[in-house]
Amino acid sequence: MGGFFGTISTVDCVNDLFYGTDYNSHLGTRRAGMATFDPEKGFSRSIHSLERDYFRSKFEDELEQFHGNQGIGIISDTDPQPIIVNSHLGRYAVVTVAKINNQREIADQLLAQKMHFSEMSANKINQTELVALLINMGATFVDGINKVFERVEGSCSMLILTEDGIIAARDKYGRTPIAIGKKDGAFAATSETSSFPNLDYQPVHDLGPGEIVRLRADGFEVLKPAEEKEQICAFLWVYYGFPSSDYNGINVEAMREHNGYLMGKEDDTEADIVCGVPDSGVGMAIGYAEGHGIPYRRAVLKYTPTWPRSFTPGNQSRRDLVAKMKLIPNRAILTGKRVVFCDDSIVRGTQLRDNVRTFFDYGAKEVHARISCPPLVYGCPFINFTSSKSDLELITRRIIQQFEGAPDKNLDKYATAGTPEYQNMVKEMANQLGITSLKFNTIDNLVQSIGMSKCSICTHCFDGSGCPKK
């Protein structure tokens, strides 16, 4: 998906920028970049690949080359960023968290207007440069950002480092978050509020959908107020979010525990222990154990010193290997037990199948899977949820194709809990994955746990709910 951090201060900002950006590392594994601005030395920028190394190891030795009281950083799962631009709006750097489905169409229109692209990534258009070209078409930054919102199908949030402060703009429908933090002499904007505590920032404002603000060291001003229509991604709480982060003031771990509690309270499955698949399944498992009245145990642990998230590598065999190597089962806790294990979601099913097999190999008597969200029946057109190139990579779609002869037939029936189609799909999924039993949480429980109205949360991947294209 990606995450960013920007800060502007009355003193040198490089340390805050470095660590604040690093606290977004769980959101991406491909590339990272930082840019700073100093009135005397101008803009400084560096970009690195993260596919074989971590953010800190790439940038720590370069910190002396950055200068200034303001800067932006990005952890990206798309293109090299930040982009530095010279335009009639002045010189600026920009980073984006975006999924632009119609970028080829926009690019062709811009090329027809005699504009050009200079930043290429793997022979493809750099979507952040595409955003910059749209911004440059505006009379002002706000006008240009609105052009981005009008043209982009998918989503786009951004930070713009100018010679006069940092502009933060949240996606038109608020699909991805931006929070503002404050401390003495400094303000910051970030995708993850977990960036704030250790840098002494206090969260003071969550940008609304389509809202645009300018940060300076002594405060921030709203350049464009928020829109009413919001479609924040439910998966921020289910999967992406770091447990200590808040989105729209709603804490990730508190949501996961409440979500698990509701599911555990409704479940009558007899079991001896509950465990969570690290990291995002742990909070749910703690809540499920409380709701169901059986003990939580750490029956499987993540080897945290070296293994990052596993779903982002483009090569499926590497994803499978990383997923296996990073999780270590505990035989002493599993042997002879009826185990409920909680996970955030099932995408392809590969990791879950391997986990189930390992649990049985290590002595589990029964293995019951409880998933914190409904089945993923629809691909996500709004954010970079996975590296999937086709909906057929979803295990649900492969089963629907098996049943219906086509992967997109009667999707609404398979997405509706309690229908014969839904029940048959879940039964077949459990059979293919080798699970004693499989249950998914309901959209009602998910929405209740988040605590926002259903119409303000995007649940398209679960129910195909109609959302605006842009």
Buried (B, 14 or more C-beta within 10 A) or exposed (E): BBBBBBBBBEEBBBEBBBBBBBBBBBBBBBBBBBBBBBEEEEBBBBBBEBEEEBBBEBBEEEEEBBBBBBBBBBBBBBBBBBBBBEBEBEBBBBBBBBBBBBBEEBBEEBEEEEBEBEBEBEEEBBBBBBBBBBBBBBEEBBEBBBBBBEBBBBBBBBBBBBEEBBBBBBBBBBBBBBBBBBBEEBBBBBBBBBBBEEBEBEBBBBBBBBBBBBBBBEEBEEBBEBBEBBBBBBBBBBBBBBBBBBBBEBBBBBBBBBBBBBBBBEBEBEBBBBBBBBBBBBBBBBBBBBBBEBEBBBBBEBEEEEBBBBBBBEEEEEBBEBBBEBBEBBEEBBEEBBBBBBBBBBBBBBBBBBBBEBBBEBBBBBBBBBBBBBBBBBBBBBBBBBBBEEBBBBBBBBBBBEBBEEBEEEBEBBBBBEBEBBEBBBEBBBEBBBBBBBBBBBBEBBBBBBBBEBEBBBBBBBBBBEBEEB
